[in-house]
Amino acid sequence: MSLILHLEDEESLCEILRFSLSVAEPQPDLIQFMNSDLAIKHIDEHLKTIDLFLLDIRVPGKVDGIGVAEHIRKLGSTKPIIISSAFRKPENHLLERLNLKWMQKPWHVLDTHRTILPLLE
């Protein structure tokens, strides 16, 4: 069973992802956070159990989603990280340096299956 950590402060997108993954086969586990401080605390305690990270850029907390991605990479994780925003895409050099995959918001249920599920295989 795969585990996805999702950082998103918009409840409707949390629900869309939860629903989308509930019909996936095989069905991954999902843990969701609405601010970066709680997400980082969980990552620090459970990094090795997380298979994929889906991070919104603009979230409450001490750091944004890019800061969380940097934290994950500093801890030595090479697991896939998808960064998402309704605003502009981060510079390519940043995506490359942190080995991030980009997913533009708003995203549709089908987008989650096309982008997220292949990274769990």
PEBELRA-V36844 format. One record per backbone hydrogen bond with DSSP energy under -0.5 kcal/mol. NH is the residue of the N-H (numbers start at 0). CO is the residue of the C=O. E is the energy in kcal/mol with one decimal. If there is no record, write none. Layout:
nh->(NH NH)
co->(CO CO)
e->(E E)
//
This chain:
nh->(3 4 5 5 6 7 7 10 12 13 14 15 16 17 18 19 20 21 22 22 23 27 28 30 32 35 38 39 40 41 42 43 44 45 46 48 49 49 50 51 52 53 54 54 55 56 58 59 64 67 68 69 70 71 72 73 74 75 76 79 80 81 82 82 83 84 93 94 95 96 97 98 99 100 102 104 110 111 112 113 114 115 116 117 118 119 119 120)
co->(28 51 3 30 53 5 32 8 9 9 10 11 12 13 14 15 16 17 18 19 20 25 1 3 5 59 34 35 36 37 38 39 40 41 42 45 45 46 2 2 79 4 52 81 6 83 56 33 56 63 64 65 66 67 68 69 70 72 71 50 98 52 80 100 54 102 90 90 91 92 93 95 94 80 82 84 107 107 108 109 110 111 111 112 115 115 116 117)
e->(-2.4 -2.6 -0.6 -2.9 -2.8 -0.6 -2.6 -0.7 -0.8 -1.6 -2.4 -2.2 -2.2 -2.4 -2.8 -2.9 -2.6 -1.2 -0.8 -0.9 -0.8 -0.6 -3.5 -2.6 -2.7 -2.9 -1.7 -2.8 -2.0 -2.1 -2.8 -2.9 -1.4 -2.1 -1.3 -1.8 -0.6 -1.3 -2.5 -1.3 -2.2 -2.9 -0.5 -3.1 -2.4 -2.1 -1.0 -0.7 -2.5 -1.9 -2.4 -2.6 -2.1 -2.5 -2.3 -2.5 -1.6 -1.4 -1.7 -0.6 -0.6 -3.3 -0.5 -3.1 -2.6 -0.8 -0.8 -1.9 -2.8 -2.5 -2.1 -0.7 -2.8 -2.8 -2.2 -2.5 -0.6 -1.4 -1.3 -2.3 -2.4 -2.2 -1.0 -0.6 -1.2 -0.6 -1.5 -1.0)
//
